[in-house]
């Protein structure tokens, strides 16, 4: 017998498309009477990599090597701004959980979704990394093609 999925997940990154995805996810959550998880993946570097985050998130303006505590602080600061923008797009009338994870975006969204077994994962068509999308492929495209959970691309 199939298990009942209970959540809608909106993957957010502070971009305009992520805001639209959060608004659509909120509409689905209202209609389906389900809670909404706002998921932000902080792009954590490897042990010898530099961190340079987009000014939209408010994390770091210049490349820097951070301690684990510095990365934690940067992720909380960035997530706070990302979640504030997403909550504005979502509006009222939806139960919201905020979740922060660190790492590579597609695998981390996959891990969270595999664990929560959501009704659907909603993502924006484009995120903050236009050059990275060109070089590496889009997050939404990879989610659709590499994972079995339902994905709605807005």
N, C-alpha and C positions, 0 to 999 in steps of 0.2 A: 504494500500500500504506500503511495507517495506521501512524503511528509509535507505538512503545511508550512509554507514560507511566510515569514512574519514581517519582514522589513523591506523597505526600498532603500537602496544605496545611491547617493549622488557623490561622485568623485569630483572634488573641487580643487582649484588651484589659484583662484583670484582673478582669472581671466573673465572676459565678458561672456564667452561661450559657457564657461563653468557656471556663471550666474544664471544663464538661461536653462542649463541642465538642472540646476537646483530648483528653479521655479517649476519646471515640468515635473520633476520628481516629487515636489511638494503637492502638486495637483493630483498626481497618481496616488500619493499617500492619503490625501484627503478622500478621494473617491473610493479607494480600497479599504479605508479605515485602518491604515497600517502606520507604524512609526517610520521615521526617516533617519537614516544614518548619513551624516555629512562626513566624508572620508577625505582627509588630506594626506598626501604622501610627501614627506619632506625628503628632498633629494640628497640623501646622506652620501658623502664621498667615501672612497676607500681609505686605508690608513695613510697613504702618502699623497693623496690628491688635494687639490685646492678647492675651496668653496667660493663661488661667486654667484650670488642669488639676485634675481630680478628685483628692481626697485619697487615694483608693484606690491610684492610681498613684504617689503620693509625689512628683510633679513640683513644681508651684508651688501654693502655698496662696492667694496673692493675685495679681490681675492685674498684669502687668508687661510692659514692652517689653524684649525680649532681643536681644542681638547674635547673629550667627551662631554664635559660640562658645558663648554661653549657651544657645541652642536645642539645639546638639549635646550639651552636658552634660545639659540637662533631658531630652532624648530617651533618652540612655544610662541615666540614673537611672530614668526611668519604665519603660523596656524591661526593665531588670534585675528590677524588682519584678513586672512582668507575666510575664516568662519564668520566674521562680522559681515563681509560682503555677501556671503551665501545666505546668512540669516535674513538680510535685507531683501534678497530676491525671493526667499521662501515665504515671508510674511507670517501671519498668525494662523492658528488652528491646526498645527501639526506638532506631534511629539517628536522632538529632535534629540538625537545623540550625536555628539562630536567625537570623532576618532582620528588620532594622529598616529601614523606609522612612518618609519624611515627606511629608505632604500630606493631600489629601482621601481619606477612607477607601476609598470604593468605587472610584474610579479607580485608586488605588495597588494595591489588592488585584487589580484587573483587570490592571494592567500586569505584576505579578509572576506571576500565573497564566498570562497569555498567553505570557510568556517561558519559564516552567518546563514548561508543558504537563502539569499534574498529572493523576493519575487522578481526583481529586476535591478540591474545596475544602470544608472543613467550617467552619461558622460557628455561633455561638450565635444563638438567636432574638432575644434582647435584649442590648444592650451596656450601657455605663455611662451613655449619654446619653438618658434617658427623655424629657425635654422636647424635645431635638433630634429624637428619633425621631418624636414627635408632630407637630412642626412640619415636618420635612423628609422623613419616611418612613424606614423601617428600612433598615439596611445589608443585611441578609439579603434583604429584598424586592427591593431594587435590584440586588443581585448576581444573583439568580435571573432577573430580567426584562431585564437589560441586557447580560448576557454569555453566551457560548456554552459555556463550560466547565461541567462538572457541579458542582452545589452541593448540599450536604446541610445542611439547617438543623436544628439540635438544640435 
